[in-house]
Amino acid sequence: MATYKEIQAKIEDLQRQAAAQRENELGAAVQRIREMMSEYGITVNDLQTPKKGANKKSGTVQFRNTETGDTWSGRGRMPNWLSGKDKEQFRV
């Protein structure tokens, strides 16, 4: 059975091997990514994570509450102010 020190030495050796292997594979991975970016016309900006809410498309307003000014595009969950009412009364 291996001692604690022997196991730790093996761990350190494997970590060195893993780091070296990562360096060997990194160049090829970057090259593949560059090729795909070129092939599909992807820019660095395309890879940025959009900020929360930035991906929402503002729909065309189809319904408006004239009392409060609230609007609804007709997409997604129906708002509470329109629930149980004839929505055609609120159509813009």
N, C-alpha and C positions, 0 to 999 in steps of 0.2 A: 504494500500500500504506500502511496506517495505521501510525503510530508506536506505540511502547510506551505513551507517555503518552496518546495518543488512545484506545487500547484500554482502558487503565485508567479513563479518564474515562467511556467508554461503560459499563464494568462498574459503576462507582459509580452512574451514572444508572439503569441497569437494576435495581440493588439498591434504589434509592429507589422506583422504580416498583413493584417487587415488594412492598415493604413497604406502600406505599399501597394496592395492590390487595388485599393480605391484610387490611388494616384494613377495606376496603369489603366484602369477602366474609365476614369474621368475624361480623359482626352477624347476617347471614342464616343462617349455619351454626348459631350459638348458638340462634337462634329455632327452626330446624328440629329441633335436638336437644331443646329444651324441649318442643316439640309432641309429639315421639315419646315422650319420657319421660312426659308426661301421658297420652297415648293408651294406652300399655302399662303404666302404673303403675310405671315404673322409678324407683328412688330412687338417690341418690348412692352409698349403700352397695352397691347392686347392681352398680355400675360398678367397685368396688374389686377388684383382683386378689386372689384368695384366696391365703392363705399356703400354702406347700408342705405337702401332706398334709392340709390342712383340708377338701378336697373329698372325701376318702375316706369312704365310708359303712361303718360297722362292720357286717359281716354277722353273721347269727346263727351261732353256733358249731354246726357239725354233726359235727365230728370232734375228738377230744381225745386227746393222747398222755398216758396216765396216769403214765408214768415221768417225763416232763419238764414236763408241764403245757402244752405247746405246743398250739395250736388251729388249726383251718382251717375256713373257712366253706363250703368246697366250690366256691368261685369262684376263678378265676385259676389260676395254675400250682400243681400239686400239690407240697406241701413234701417235702423230701428224707426226712424221718422217716417218711413214708407211702409213698414210692416202693417198688414191688416187694412190697408187703404187701396183704393183704385189708383194704381200708379199712373194711369193715363191722364189723370187730373194734373199730374206734376210734370208731364212730358214737355220738353222745351221745344 
